[in-house]
C-alpha cells in the first residue's frame, strides 16, 4: 500500500470520526473522544540508523637509501661461482673417467679387470652426479643473484611495493616472486625485508613493517569496534521491533476484550475480522522484521485510533436512551471500522509481495530447467 493510500485512509477515518462526533449530542463524550484521538495521532515515532565502514591504508614513508637495507655481497655471488667451477671441473674429470672406463670395459671384459671396472664405474658415476649437482646449485645461485639485482633496480629506493607489480616487471608469477623474496630474506640478501601475511606487499625495512603492523592492529581494533557497534545497533533495533510488536499485540487484545463486551452488536463481526487481520500482519512482521517500517503506522497510529473509536462506540452503546444522534454516531463508527479493515487487508497483501515475487522466480527457473531437460508437455508432443 502506498503512502498516498494511507494518507487518504487517515483523511477518511478522521472525516468519518468527525461525523460520528457531530451526531452525538453529549458534549462530554464528544470532548473525550476528540482529545483522546488527537493525543493518539502524535504519540509514536521511530528511526533507524546503520553504520558500516571498511578501509585499509598503508602510509607511504619517505624514500630511503636502499643500499642500507641490502647485502653488499648477496648470497651466491661468490659461492655460486665456486659451485660452478667445481661442478664443471668434476663433470669433465669424472665424465672423462666414466667414458674411458666404459671403453676399457668393452675392450677387456671378464676376470679381475671386469670387477675393477665395475667398481670404478660406480665410484665415477657417484662423483659425476655430485659434480652435476654442484653445477646446478651454482647456476641456481647465480640466477638468484641476477634476479636480486633486478629486484633492487625495481625497488628504486622505495620503502615498500606491491609484489604483483614486481611480478609484472619480471614477467613471473606472483607465487614465484613471493617464494624468491622469502629466500632472499632468509639468506640475508634483504637485511630487514618483510612480506605481509596476505603476500601482497614487500616492505624493505623494519620501520615500514612496524608501521604496517600498527596500522593492521588499528584496523583490527576498528573492525572489532565496528562489529560491536553493529551488534549493539542490531540488538537495539531488534528490541525496538519486539517492543513495537508487543504494543501491537496489546492493542489487538484490547480490541478482542471490547468485542466481547459488544458480542450482541453488529460491530462484533467487524471487530473479529479486524483482530484476525491485525494478528496476521504482526505474524508476518515477526517472520520478516525488515517489514517493520511498513507497519509502524499501522501499529502506532491506526490501531490506537481504532481502539478509541470502538471504546466510544461502547460508551454510547451503553446509554439507556438510544436516540437518533447515538444511532448516527454508531453507524459512522461502523463505517470507519469497515474502512480500516479494507486498508489493513491491502497492507497484509502488500507484505506478501516479496513472497509472491520469490515464488514466481522459482517457478520460472523450474520451467526453464524442465524445458532444457525436455520434460515439458510441448517437448513430449514433438
C-alpha positions as CSV (number, residue, x, y, z in Angstrom):
1,X,0.0,0.0,0.0
2,X,1.4,3.4,-0.9
3,X,1.9,6.3,1.4
4,X,-0.8,8.2,-0.5
5,X,-3.3,5.3,0.2
6,X,-2.6,5.6,3.9
7,X,-2.8,9.4,3.8
8,X,-6.3,9.0,2.1
9,X,-7.2,6.4,4.7
10,X,-6.3,8.8,7.5
11,X,-8.4,11.6,6.0
12,X,-11.3,9.3,5.5
13,X,-11.1,7.9,9.1
14,X,-10.8,11.4,10.6
15,X,-13.7,12.6,8.4
16,X,-15.9,9.7,9.5
17,X,-14.9,10.1,13.1
18,X,-15.8,13.8,12.9
19,X,-19.2,13.0,11.5
20,X,-19.7,10.5,14.3
21,X,-18.8,13.1,16.9
22,X,-21.1,15.6,15.5
23,X,-24.0,13.2,15.6
24,X,-23.6,12.7,19.3
25,X,-25.5,15.2,21.4
26,X,-23.4,14.7,24.5
27,X,-20.7,17.4,24.9
28,X,-18.7,15.5,27.5
29,X,-18.5,12.3,25.2
30,X,-17.5,14.5,22.2
31,X,-14.8,16.2,24.1
32,X,-13.4,13.0,25.5
33,X,-13.2,11.3,22.0
34,X,-11.7,14.3,20.3
35,X,-9.0,14.8,23.0
36,X,-8.1,11.1,23.0
37,X,-7.9,10.9,19.2
38,X,-5.7,14.0,18.9
39,X,-3.3,12.6,21.6
40,X,-3.1,9.3,19.8
41,X,-2.2,10.9,16.4
42,X,1.0,12.4,17.8
43,X,2.2,9.6,20.2
44,X,4.9,7.5,18.4
45,X,7.9,7.9,16.1
46,X,10.7,5.6,15.1
47,X,14.0,6.0,13.3
48,X,16.8,3.5,12.4
49,X,20.4,4.2,11.6
50,X,23.1,1.9,10.3
51,X,26.8,2.3,10.2
52,X,29.4,0.5,8.1
53,X,32.9,1.5,7.2
54,X,35.8,-0.6,5.9
55,X,39.1,0.7,4.6
56,X,42.8,-0.3,4.6
57,X,45.6,2.3,4.2
58,X,49.3,1.8,4.2
59,X,51.2,5.1,4.9
60,X,54.0,5.7,2.4
61,X,57.3,6.5,4.0
62,X,59.8,8.9,2.6
63,X,62.3,7.3,0.2
64,X,65.2,5.6,1.8
65,X,68.8,4.8,0.6
66,X,68.2,1.2,-0.5
67,X,71.9,0.3,0.0
68,X,71.4,0.5,3.7
69,X,69.0,-2.5,3.6
70,X,70.6,-4.8,1.0
71,X,73.6,-7.1,1.3
72,X,76.8,-5.7,-0.3
73,X,77.7,-9.3,-1.2
74,X,74.4,-11.2,-1.7
75,X,74.4,-14.9,-1.0
76,X,75.5,-16.8,-4.1
77,X,77.6,-14.1,-5.7
78,X,80.8,-15.9,-4.7
79,X,79.6,-19.4,-3.6
80,X,77.7,-19.7,-6.9
81,X,80.9,-19.2,-8.9
82,X,82.7,-21.7,-6.7
83,X,80.0,-24.3,-7.1
84,X,80.0,-23.8,-10.9
85,X,83.8,-24.2,-11.1
86,X,83.8,-27.4,-9.0
87,X,80.8,-28.6,-10.9
88,X,82.3,-28.1,-14.3
89,X,85.7,-29.4,-13.3
90,X,84.2,-32.5,-11.6
91,X,81.8,-33.1,-14.5
92,X,84.7,-33.0,-17.0
93,X,87.1,-35.2,-15.0
94,X,84.7,-37.8,-13.8
95,X,82.8,-37.7,-17.1
96,X,86.0,-38.5,-19.0
97,X,86.9,-41.2,-16.4
98,X,83.5,-42.8,-16.9
99,X,83.8,-42.7,-20.7
100,X,87.4,-44.2,-20.5
101,X,86.3,-46.9,-18.2
102,X,83.4,-47.9,-20.4
103,X,85.7,-48.2,-23.4
104,X,88.1,-50.4,-21.5
105,X,85.3,-52.5,-20.2
106,X,84.1,-53.0,-23.7
107,X,87.6,-54.0,-24.9
108,X,88.6,-56.1,-22.0
109,X,85.7,-58.0,-20.5
110,X,85.9,-60.7,-17.9
111,X,88.0,-61.6,-14.8
112,X,89.6,-59.2,-12.4
113,X,89.5,-56.3,-14.9
114,X,85.8,-56.6,-15.3
115,X,85.3,-56.4,-11.5
116,X,87.7,-53.5,-11.2
117,X,86.0,-51.6,-14.0
118,X,82.6,-52.0,-12.3
119,X,83.9,-50.5,-9.1
120,X,85.5,-47.6,-11.0
121,X,82.2,-47.1,-12.9
122,X,80.2,-47.0,-9.7
123,X,82.5,-44.5,-7.9
124,X,82.9,-42.4,-11.0
125,X,79.2,-42.2,-11.6
126,X,78.7,-41.1,-8.0
127,X,81.3,-38.3,-8.2
128,X,79.9,-37.3,-11.7
129,X,76.4,-37.0,-10.2
130,X,77.8,-34.9,-7.3
131,X,79.6,-32.7,-9.8
132,X,76.4,-32.1,-11.8
133,X,74.5,-31.3,-8.6
134,X,77.2,-28.7,-7.7
135,X,77.0,-27.2,-11.2
136,X,73.2,-26.9,-11.0
137,X,73.4,-25.4,-7.5
138,X,75.9,-22.8,-8.7
139,X,73.7,-21.9,-11.7
140,X,70.7,-21.6,-9.4
141,X,72.5,-19.3,-7.0
142,X,73.9,-17.1,-9.8
143,X,70.4,-16.8,-11.3
144,X,69.0,-15.7,-7.9
145,X,71.8,-13.1,-7.6
146,X,70.8,-11.8,-11.0
147,X,67.2,-11.6,-10.1
148,X,68.1,-9.9,-6.8
149,X,69.8,-7.2,-8.8
150,X,66.7,-6.9,-11.0
151,X,64.5,-6.6,-7.8
152,X,66.8,-3.9,-6.4
153,X,66.5,-1.9,-9.6
154,X,62.8,-2.2,-9.4
155,X,62.6,-1.0,-5.8
156,X,64.5,2.2,-6.7
157,X,64.7,3.5,-3.1
158,X,61.0,2.9,-2.3
159,X,60.2,1.7,1.2
160,X,57.6,-0.9,0.0
161,X,55.9,-2.1,-3.2
162,X,53.2,-4.4,-4.4
163,X,54.5,-7.9,-5.1
164,X,52.1,-8.1,-8.1
165,X,53.9,-5.1,-9.6
166,X,57.3,-6.8,-9.3
167,X,55.9,-10.0,-10.8
168,X,54.7,-8.0,-13.8
169,X,58.0,-6.3,-14.1
170,X,60.0,-9.6,-14.1
171,X,57.2,-11.4,-16.1
172,X,57.0,-14.1,-13.4
173,X,54.1,-15.5,-11.4
174,X,53.2,-13.9,-8.0
175,X,53.8,-17.2,-6.2
176,X,57.3,-17.5,-7.7
177,X,58.2,-13.9,-6.7
178,X,56.9,-14.4,-3.1
179,X,58.9,-17.6,-2.8
180,X,62.0,-15.9,-4.2
181,X,61.7,-12.9,-1.9
182,X,61.3,-15.2,1.1
183,X,64.6,-17.0,0.2
184,X,66.4,-13.7,-0.3
185,X,65.2,-12.5,3.1
186,X,66.2,-15.8,4.8
187,X,69.7,-15.7,3.2
188,X,70.2,-12.1,4.3
189,X,70.1,-10.5,0.8
190,X,67.5,-8.1,2.2
191,X,68.7,-7.3,5.6
192,X,65.4,-6.1,7.0
193,X,62.9,-7.3,4.4
194,X,59.4,-8.4,5.3
195,X,56.4,-9.8,3.4
196,X,52.9,-9.2,4.8
197,X,50.6,-12.1,5.8
198,X,48.5,-11.7,2.7
199,X,51.5,-12.0,0.5
200,X,50.6,-8.7,-1.1
201,X,53.3,-6.2,0.0
202,X,57.1,-6.4,0.3
203,X,58.5,-4.0,2.9
204,X,62.1,-3.0,2.8
205,X,62.9,-2.3,6.4
206,X,61.7,-2.8,10.0
207,X,60.3,0.7,10.3
208,X,57.9,0.3,7.5
209,X,57.0,-3.2,8.7
210,X,56.3,-1.9,12.2
211,X,54.1,0.8,10.7
212,X,52.3,-1.8,8.8
213,X,51.7,-3.9,11.9
214,X,50.5,-0.9,13.8
215,X,48.0,0.0,11.0
216,X,46.9,-3.6,10.8
217,X,46.3,-3.7,14.6
218,X,44.4,-0.4,14.4
219,X,42.3,-1.8,11.6
220,X,41.6,-5.0,13.5
221,X,40.6,-2.9,16.6
222,X,38.4,-0.6,14.4
223,X,36.7,-3.6,12.7
224,X,36.1,-5.2,16.1
225,X,34.6,-1.9,17.4
226,X,32.5,-1.6,14.3
227,X,31.3,-5.1,14.7
228,X,30.5,-4.5,18.3
229,X,28.7,-1.3,17.3
230,X,26.7,-3.1,14.6
231,X,25.8,-5.8,17.1
232,X,24.6,-3.1,19.5
233,X,22.6,-1.4,16.8
234,X,21.2,-4.7,15.7
235,X,20.2,-5.6,19.3
236,X,18.7,-2.1,19.7
237,X,16.7,-2.4,16.5
238,X,15.6,-5.9,17.5
239,X,14.5,-4.7,20.9
240,X,12.5,-1.8,19.2
241,X,10.9,-4.2,16.8
242,X,10.0,-6.6,19.6
243,X,8.6,-3.7,21.6
244,X,6.6,-2.5,18.7
245,X,5.1,-5.9,18.0
246,X,4.4,-6.3,21.7
247,X,2.5,-3.0,21.6
248,X,0.6,-4.2,18.6
249,X,-0.5,-7.4,20.3
250,X,-1.6,-5.5,23.4
251,X,-3.9,-3.3,21.1
252,X,-5.3,-6.4,19.5
253,X,-6.0,-7.9,22.9
254,X,-7.9,-4.7,23.8
255,X,-9.9,-4.9,20.6
256,X,-10.9,-8.5,21.5
257,X,-11.9,-7.5,25.0
258,X,-14.1,-4.7,23.7
259,X,-15.5,-7.1,21.1
260,X,-16.5,-9.5,23.9
261,X,-18.4,-6.7,25.6
262,X,-20.2,-5.9,22.3
263,X,-20.8,-9.5,21.3
264,X,-24.5,-8.9,20.7
265,X,-23.9,-5.9,18.4
266,X,-23.4,-6.0,14.6
267,X,-20.0,-4.4,15.1
268,X,-18.7,-7.6,16.8
269,X,-18.3,-9.3,13.4
270,X,-16.3,-6.4,12.1
271,X,-14.1,-6.4,15.1
272,X,-13.5,-10.2,14.7
273,X,-12.3,-9.6,11.2
274,X,-10.1,-6.6,12.4
275,X,-8.5,-8.8,15.1
276,X,-7.7,-11.6,12.6
277,X,-6.2,-9.3,10.0
278,X,-4.1,-7.4,12.6
279,X,-2.8,-10.7,14.0
280,X,-1.7,-11.9,10.6
281,X,0.1,-8.6,9.9
282,X,2.1,-8.9,13.2
283,X,2.9,-12.6,12.4
284,X,4.2,-11.6,9.0
285,X,6.4,-8.9,10.6
286,X,7.8,-11.4,13.1
287,X,8.9,-13.6,10.2
288,X,10.3,-10.6,8.2
289,X,11.5,-7.9,10.7
290,X,12.7,-5.8,7.8
291,X,9.0,-5.1,7.1
292,X,8.6,-3.2,10.4
293,X,8.8,0.2,8.7
294,X,5.8,-0.7,6.5
295,X,3.6,-1.5,9.5
296,X,4.8,1.2,12.0
297,X,1.9,3.5,11.2
298,X,-0.5,0.5,11.4
299,X,0.7,-0.3,14.9
300,X,1.4,3.1,16.3
301,X,-1.3,5.1,14.6
302,X,-4.3,3.3,13.3
303,X,-4.7,0.6,16.0
304,X,-4.9,3.2,18.8
305,X,-7.4,5.3,16.7
306,X,-9.4,2.1,16.2
307,X,-9.4,1.4,20.0
308,X,-10.6,5.0,20.7
309,X,-13.4,4.6,18.2
310,X,-14.7,1.3,19.5
311,X,-14.4,2.5,23.1
312,X,-16.5,5.4,22.1
313,X,-18.9,3.0,20.4
314,X,-19.0,1.0,23.7
315,X,-19.7,4.1,25.8
316,X,-22.5,5.5,23.7
317,X,-24.0,2.0,23.2
318,X,-24.3,1.7,27.0
319,X,-26.6,4.8,27.0
320,X,-30.0,3.9,28.2
321,X,-31.7,6.1,25.7
322,X,-30.7,5.3,22.1
323,X,-31.7,8.4,20.2
324,X,-31.1,9.4,16.5
325,X,-27.8,11.1,17.3
326,X,-26.4,8.0,19.0
327,X,-27.5,5.7,16.2
328,X,-25.9,8.0,13.6
329,X,-22.7,8.0,15.6
330,X,-22.7,4.3,15.9
331,X,-23.2,4.0,12.1
332,X,-20.4,6.3,11.4
333,X,-18.0,4.4,13.6
334,X,-19.0,1.1,12.0
335,X,-18.3,2.6,8.6
336,X,-14.9,3.6,10.0
337,X,-14.1,0.0,11.1
338,X,-15.1,-1.2,7.6
339,X,-12.7,1.3,6.1
340,X,-9.9,0.3,8.4
341,X,-10.5,-3.4,7.7
342,X,-10.2,-2.7,4.0
343,X,-7.0,-0.8,4.4
344,X,-5.4,-3.4,6.6
345,X,-6.3,-6.2,4.2
346,X,-4.4,-4.2,1.5
347,X,-1.5,-3.8,3.9
348,X,-1.4,-7.5,4.6
349,X,-1.5,-8.3,0.9
350,X,1.5,-5.9,0.3
351,X,3.5,-7.7,2.9
352,X,3.3,-10.8,0.8
353,X,4.7,-9.0,-2.3
354,X,8.2,-10.4,-1.8
355,X,6.9,-13.9,-1.2
356,X,5.0,-13.8,-4.5
357,X,8.0,-12.5,-6.3
358,X,10.2,-15.3,-4.9
359,X,7.6,-17.9,-5.9
360,X,7.3,-16.5,-9.4
361,X,11.1,-16.6,-9.8
362,X,11.3,-20.2,-8.6
363,X,8.5,-21.3,-10.9
364,X,10.2,-19.5,-13.8
365,X,13.5,-21.3,-13.1
366,X,11.8,-24.6,-12.8
367,X,10.1,-24.1,-16.1
368,X,13.4,-23.2,-17.8
369,X,15.1,-26.3,-16.3
370,X,12.3,-28.6,-17.3
371,X,12.4,-27.2,-20.8
372,X,16.1,-27.8,-21.1
373,X,15.7,-31.4,-20.0
374,X,12.8,-31.9,-22.4
375,X,10.3,-32.6,-19.6
376,X,7.6,-30.1,-20.6
377,X,4.5,-31.2,-22.5
378,X,5.5,-29.3,-25.6
379,X,8.6,-31.4,-26.0
380,X,6.7,-34.6,-25.5
381,X,4.5,-33.7,-28.4
382,X,7.5,-33.2,-30.6
